[in-house]
Amino acid sequence: MPDPGLTLDGVVIRREGRTLVNISDHVAPGEVLTVMGPSGSGKSTLLSYIIGTLDAGFAAQGQVKLNGTDITDLAPEARHVGILFQDDLLFPHLSVGENLAFGLRASIKGRAERKRKIDAALEDIGLAGFAARDPDTLSGGQKARVSLMRMLLSGPKALLLDEPFSRLDTERRDKIRELVFAQARANGLPVLLVTHDHADADAAGGRVHRLD
């Protein structure tokens, strides 16, 4: 039986002969691996390699496996890896509900069933009744919750976090961290968090890999 979760097998990323990333690790479903380092150390570069968008200026080797399947050479959309960034990246011309609908899997058919899924998702993140709202009317924390749920509705098999808490104030940051990690556990998703904030690593509660 293949190991469920996200496996980084001998992943080495270099630029102009300098090694930025050298990591081998396995992240089980519901577990969080934190990768820490200062700006420019290669944290986001590692995420780009995992999701298949690494710039051609980098030299990379090593396998990325998801639930035992090698996804290293697959197209980004075929990898089933979700990612959250610092910015919420909600579509400003769509309502909150329409933003969530964008994330729904194509296998969910029918207007009534799709609406039911969206309403349930909003209930799940404490935003019941917000479907018709304009994203510009939401607070930073509310936008972060909608971004998280839109990504989860797409049915990812792993979750990458690219410092998604850094723009939030302290109170919102704590709440959103708790929500993200709780949703990851509930959905059985392996999580790779990159951050320079020790508080993020402490909240994640898992192992920490440092990039120097």
Backbone torsions as a table, in degrees:
resi	resn	phi	psi	omega
1	MET	NA	131.4	177.7
2	PRO	-69.4	153.0	177.6
3	ASP	-70.6	121.6	174.3
4	PRO	-69.1	144.0	179.6
5	GLY	118.9	-167.7	-176.2
6	LEU	-107.0	124.9	-179.6
7	THR	-117.1	128.9	172.0
8	LEU	-108.8	110.4	-172.5
9	ASP	-110.2	99.8	177.5
10	GLY	62.7	40.1	-178.6
11	VAL	-79.1	117.4	178.2
12	VAL	-127.7	127.2	179.6
13	ILE	-124.4	128.5	-178.4
14	ARG	-125.9	155.2	171.4
15	ARG	-139.3	124.6	-179.4
16	GLU	51.8	42.0	176.5
17	GLY	82.1	-7.2	-179.2
18	ARG	-96.0	129.2	178.7
19	THR	-79.9	120.3	178.3
20	LEU	-95.7	-40.7	-174.5
21	VAL	-131.9	134.7	173.3
22	ASN	-145.7	102.6	-171.9
23	ILE	-146.5	138.0	168.9
24	SER	-133.7	122.5	-178.1
25	ASP	-164.0	166.2	177.2
26	HIS	-132.1	131.1	179.5
27	VAL	-113.4	114.0	-177.6
28	ALA	-76.7	161.2	177.1
29	PRO	-55.6	130.9	179.7
30	GLY	82.8	-3.6	-179.1
31	GLU	-97.0	154.4	177.6
32	VAL	-120.3	126.6	170.1
33	LEU	-107.0	124.6	179.3
34	THR	-101.2	130.2	174.3
35	VAL	-109.9	118.5	-175.1
36	MET	-113.2	150.9	176.2
37	GLY	169.9	160.9	179.3
38	PRO	-72.5	171.8	177.3
39	SER	-57.7	136.7	178.8
40	GLY	84.9	3.8	-177.0
41	SER	-83.8	-12.2	177.6
42	GLY	114.2	8.1	-176.8
43	LYS	-63.2	-54.1	-179.1
44	SER	-69.1	-27.6	175.9
45	THR	-62.1	-41.3	176.9
46	LEU	-60.8	-44.3	179.0
47	LEU	-62.2	-40.3	178.5
48	SER	-61.0	-37.9	178.0
49	TYR	-65.7	-41.3	-178.1
50	ILE	-65.8	-39.1	-177.1
51	ILE	-91.0	-4.9	173.6
52	GLY	89.0	26.2	-178.8
53	THR	-123.0	23.2	-177.6
54	LEU	-65.6	132.4	-179.9
55	ASP	-63.2	145.8	-176.9
56	ALA	-64.8	-14.3	178.6
57	GLY	-72.5	-10.2	178.3
58	PHE	-100.0	148.1	171.8
59	ALA	-105.4	128.0	-175.4
60	ALA	-136.6	150.7	174.9
61	GLN	-145.5	165.1	179.2
62	GLY	106.7	158.7	-175.3
63	GLN	-102.5	143.7	168.9
64	VAL	-112.1	120.6	-178.7
65	LYS	-119.6	139.6	177.9
66	LEU	-125.3	115.3	-176.0
67	ASN	53.3	39.3	176.0
68	GLY	87.9	-9.4	-179.3
69	THR	-96.6	130.3	178.5
70	ASP	-73.9	114.8	-179.1
71	ILE	-108.4	8.6	-171.8
72	THR	-54.6	-39.4	-174.2
73	ASP	-104.6	9.0	179.6
74	LEU	-78.6	156.2	172.7
75	ALA	-63.4	150.0	-177.6
76	PRO	-51.6	-43.4	-176.8
77	GLU	-70.2	-14.5	-179.5
78	ALA	-94.4	-1.1	-174.7
79	ARG	-87.3	-22.7	-179.7
80	HIS	60.2	41.6	176.9
81	VAL	-113.2	123.0	178.2
82	GLY	-92.6	150.9	179.7
83	ILE	-141.3	140.6	174.2
84	LEU	-117.0	134.7	-177.7
85	PHE	-107.4	178.7	174.8
86	GLN	-60.8	-43.4	180.0
87	ASP	-88.4	146.4	-175.7
88	ASP	-71.7	-28.6	176.3
89	LEU	57.5	31.4	174.1
90	LEU	-73.8	148.3	178.5
91	PHE	-76.5	117.1	-174.2
92	PRO	-69.2	-22.5	-177.9
93	HIS	-88.1	-0.2	178.9
94	LEU	-114.2	149.7	174.5
95	SER	-70.2	172.1	177.2
96	VAL	-58.4	-46.3	179.7
97	GLY	-63.4	-38.9	179.1
98	GLU	-68.6	-34.1	174.0
99	ASN	-61.8	-43.7	178.7
100	LEU	-66.7	-38.0	179.3
101	ALA	-60.5	-32.6	179.1
102	PHE	-61.2	-30.3	-178.8
103	GLY	-85.7	-14.7	-176.9
104	LEU	-62.7	139.5	176.5
105	ARG	-63.7	146.2	-178.9
106	ALA	-63.9	-20.6	-178.6
107	SER	-71.1	-15.4	178.4
108	ILE	-86.1	107.3	-171.8
109	LYS	-104.3	156.3	173.1
110	GLY	87.4	135.0	-177.3
111	ARG	-61.5	-41.4	-177.0
112	ALA	-65.6	-42.3	-179.0
113	GLU	-69.1	-38.9	178.7
114	ARG	-66.4	-39.3	177.1
115	LYS	-64.6	-39.8	179.4
116	ARG	-62.0	-42.4	179.6
117	LYS	-63.6	-42.0	-179.4
118	ILE	-66.7	-44.7	179.4
119	ASP	-62.5	-40.5	178.8
120	ALA	-65.9	-37.8	179.6
121	ALA	-65.3	-42.8	178.7
122	LEU	-64.8	-39.2	176.0
123	GLU	-60.1	-40.6	-175.8
124	ASP	-64.5	-28.6	-178.7
125	ILE	-107.8	16.6	175.0
126	GLY	74.0	26.3	-179.3
127	LEU	-125.9	37.6	179.1
128	ALA	-57.4	135.9	178.6
129	GLY	85.4	5.3	-177.0
130	PHE	-93.8	5.0	-171.6
131	ALA	-57.8	-38.2	-175.7
132	ALA	-86.5	-3.5	-175.0
133	ARG	-69.6	147.8	172.1
134	ASP	-78.5	130.6	-179.8
135	PRO	-55.0	-28.8	-179.5
136	ASP	-66.8	-17.0	179.9
137	THR	-89.0	-1.6	-177.6
138	LEU	-89.9	152.2	172.7
139	SER	-74.5	169.5	178.3
140	GLY	-59.4	-41.1	179.5
141	GLY	-67.0	-38.0	178.3
142	GLN	-66.8	-41.2	176.9
143	LYS	-61.3	-41.0	179.3
144	ALA	-62.4	-38.8	178.8
145	ARG	-66.3	-41.5	179.0
146	VAL	-65.2	-41.4	178.1
147	SER	-60.7	-43.6	178.1
148	LEU	-60.0	-48.2	-176.1
149	MET	-69.1	-36.8	177.3
150	ARG	-59.0	-42.1	179.0
151	MET	-66.5	-41.7	-179.5
152	LEU	-65.7	-34.3	-179.8
153	LEU	-65.6	-19.4	178.3
154	SER	-77.6	-6.2	176.3
155	GLY	74.0	45.5	179.7
156	PRO	-68.8	157.8	177.2
157	LYS	-104.3	-7.1	175.2
158	ALA	-153.2	157.3	-176.7
159	LEU	-127.9	127.6	174.8
160	LEU	-109.9	138.0	-178.3
161	LEU	-122.2	111.8	-178.9
162	ASP	-100.2	79.6	-178.6
163	GLU	46.3	49.5	-173.6
164	PRO	-73.3	-9.3	-176.9
165	PHE	-98.6	-7.4	-166.8
166	SER	-67.6	-25.5	-177.6
167	ARG	-90.6	-3.1	-177.3
168	LEU	-91.4	150.4	174.9
169	ASP	-71.4	169.2	-169.3
170	THR	-57.6	-46.6	-177.3
171	GLU	-63.9	-47.3	179.8
172	ARG	-65.6	-37.6	-178.4
173	ARG	-59.0	-45.2	-179.7
174	ASP	-62.0	-43.0	-177.9
175	LYS	-68.1	-42.0	-178.9
176	ILE	-69.7	-39.6	174.4
177	ARG	-54.9	-50.0	-178.2
178	GLU	-59.4	-43.2	-179.9
179	LEU	-64.4	-46.9	-177.7
180	VAL	-60.7	-48.4	-177.7
181	PHE	-68.1	-35.7	177.5
182	ALA	-65.6	-42.6	178.8
183	GLN	-65.1	-38.9	178.6
184	ALA	-62.8	-43.4	178.0
185	ARG	-64.9	-43.5	-178.2
186	ALA	-63.5	-32.7	-179.2
187	ASN	-94.5	1.6	178.3
188	GLY	63.8	39.6	-176.4
189	LEU	-100.4	131.5	167.8
190	PRO	-70.0	140.0	-174.6
191	VAL	-124.2	133.2	171.5
192	LEU	-118.0	115.8	-178.2
193	LEU	-106.3	127.4	170.6
194	VAL	-109.3	135.9	-175.1
195	THR	-162.7	162.1	169.2
196	HIS	-111.9	3.3	-174.0
197	ASP	-99.9	116.8	-179.4
198	HIS	-62.3	-29.1	178.8
199	ALA	-64.7	-35.5	175.8
200	ASP	-62.0	-45.7	-179.5
201	ALA	-63.0	-41.8	178.9
202	ASP	-63.0	-41.6	-179.6
203	ALA	-67.0	-35.1	179.9
204	ALA	-65.9	-38.7	173.2
205	GLY	76.9	5.4	-179.1
206	GLY	-104.6	-160.3	178.7
207	ARG	-71.5	157.8	180.0
208	VAL	-126.2	128.5	174.0
209	HIS	-110.9	127.2	-175.1
210	ARG	-105.3	133.0	173.3
211	LEU	-102.0	122.9	-178.1
212	ASP	-98.9	NA	NA
